[in-house]
């Protein structure tokens, strides 16, 4: 299947995309033959099974900013570029094989004039393996400083714009800029990617709809995404007007990574509540089934680059700074904080807790110093200015109230602190505190632990014996991403000033033996879970998630940002009316099995009774003496008898086959089974119904069903799991089975399945000398899969002398044991009309056929 370029994307942002200037020239795409580079932008056959001639493994790392420093030479007017050695994007290469080629796609931190862009792009590709996106100034401003920083970032940190002072309200123009920027990124990736072999790894919330553009162009592209910020709970996220578009964008990836289970749980809850998707654990890996594709969820916090930090520890400038700090604070214990200046880092709360510490513990005055290093603010909004003002006011008050000659309780370093200076403070601090009220990850505690481990050079500078015990204490907020991995840290609620003050006191007065145990535990984790481990683990999971890309047929459906890929078995195809009618006319002993809800009647329909068209077409099929037609449903026999009374020759199987009636003149037959277990189950289900708002219990003759479709999705699902476990235990010695379906928990007699109905009918036809030469079965849910399986096994057995033509068909494009599918109930009725017309061609049947088709169009 050939997929063409995405064409017009005007619908993507529910409005016109912002005008995007053309890139001066496309970058070379891929090496198609040895020594020959294709520079064309031709259509790619995404279903091609041919392999790339390039043998070298390649990873494409996509992020908002490239890992580069940029500076323009004032004298020559030429741009100078250098690698940002502190960039995470650069460090993650250590997790790949040495021969792996890594290509970076992103923006520069400076604006390049249009006439310089082609030359700069070529230089960056050749010298640094970087592909710049060159976002136009207006789009860059609205995309990054607008939608990302003023809307997404506050929302993901649980800040809602309930009033103008609490953030900016949703702005459709900023959203359009966000989509336009993501489209530019996609175009750049398309210029260089080899979709059959390359792995594309997208980073952070700036590019959450980018996967949709890439998946639309290349159905089988290998896509991973990692979110470095928190993902908010569904109550917060659902306030975003474009919530579905972003969720669907992420679901176009093969693997989505989060720092903590909490973030992943919130994402899964959003998918469940807003898109109706369920997830399950598959051999230890969490997977979401999304139109036949499994989207895997990865939970692993990022690590630090051990070698980089250890090299800074051994720098002469670091050792010199350590000696200076040691002399300056001789006899005092240092508590260290290193934070960005923003409203979520909790700097003011930390200062208030330190003030409380000095107030409650007079013995610590003059002995404990809080050194607060403030990294330059990433933005300069009103909230940042207010946070900065509050910080300075609080520091001044503390120093005036608790300061002594030659003693300042709080040292505020509000400037660019060189790497060696921060490292020196890390190495000397008795305690490190991270008090953020919300933070995606925060690697400060990890850096502190490694620096406290020290090195031989650092030990000499500090005057410490080489093999002496290492100690460290951490006070960390329970609302930051690294908190779960630091089990030896003192965890605090940053809003509780008293508890934070007491945690600081505990940290500085803790016995050395306990400090040593906590440090050893932390260092063991941090050193083994470094950035290389994180990157290697993520990429291994991405490779595993993509391994079956070419085992299935793929095709795209949906418009704009609602685009997604259907991925199903190669033999799975839509059932053509002409194809089945042709087989129908060739045969004379036909068996037809139809499910009821979701097959001949829409699942979402409020009216459960069949329409006149359904009754008419079923009657026509039943009246053909060559047909044996059965409705096989989970509904009770009373409802089916009432609704389908006009179809006198129609067979009915109620309650999944516990009751069966061959036609209206026959009596209902029931399976002989013990139903005493119902007395056990009914009070238990009543208890769960009372405890779960929105749930209900359905009592059938042979079964009991607990419904939770109208309950809270998370609570209903949780209660369903608990009920399932409860019933399985109490019914372990009873002749009943407990089954969990879509929004239901059902208990029914053992051996009762729809498959048993199909087997019984087919065997009866064969025993009567009318073995079927045509079998059609249509259903839409899991219970119908039993019919598909039973039909295949029954016709293959000796009871059926010759193999009939089989048409097992599911409703909806989804994984199934059936070979065919139809899109919806309208398709089913249209197909049945075609068969009815072939059975008994009459003018009124033809008219009805066209009426159904006409109604369906509208």
TAUR-V172873 format. One record per run of one state. SS is the DSSP state (@ for helix, = for strand, . for the rest). FROM is the first residue (numbers start at 1). TO is the last residue. If there is no record, write none. Layout:
ss=<SS,SS>
from=<FROM,FROM>
to=<TO,TO>
//
This chain:
ss=<.,=,.,=,.,=,.,=,.,=,.,=,.,=,.,@,.,=,.,@,.,=,.,@,.,@,.,@,.,=,.,@,.,@,.,=,.,@,.,@,.,=,.,@,.,=,.,=,.,=,.,@,.,@,.,=,.,@,.,@,.,=,.,@,.,=,.,=,.,=,.,@,.,=,.,=,.,@,.,@,.,=,.,=,.,@,.,=,.,@,.,@,.,@,.,@,=,.,@,.,=,.,=,.,@,.,=,.,=,.,=,.,@,.,=,.,@,.,=,@,.,=,.,=,.,@,.,=,.,=,.,@,.,=,.,=,.,@,.,=,.,@,.,=,.,=,.,@,.,@,.>
from=<1,2,4,31,34,36,38,44,46,58,66,68,73,79,84,88,96,101,108,114,129,130,133,137,157,164,167,172,193,199,204,205,208,210,218,222,227,234,238,243,251,255,259,261,276,279,283,285,291,293,300,306,314,316,329,333,341,347,361,362,365,368,376,382,403,404,405,407,408,410,415,419,429,431,435,439,440,444,454,456,463,473,478,480,481,483,486,490,493,497,510,512,529,531,546,549,552,558,560,563,564,570,573,575,577,587,590,595,597,598,601,602,612,624,627,633,637,644,651,655,658,659,662,669,671,678,692,696,700,703,708,713,731,736,742,744,750,754,768,774,780,782,797,805,812,820,823,825,840,843,858>
to=<1,3,30,33,35,37,43,45,57,65,67,72,78,83,87,95,100,107,113,128,129,132,136,156,163,166,171,192,198,203,204,207,209,217,221,226,233,237,242,250,254,258,260,275,278,282,284,290,292,299,305,313,315,328,332,340,346,360,361,364,367,375,381,402,403,404,406,407,409,414,418,428,430,434,438,439,443,453,455,462,472,477,479,480,482,485,489,492,496,509,511,528,530,545,548,551,557,559,562,563,569,572,574,576,586,589,594,596,597,600,601,611,623,626,632,636,643,650,654,657,658,661,668,670,677,691,695,699,702,707,712,730,735,741,743,749,753,767,773,779,781,796,804,811,819,822,824,839,842,857,858>
//
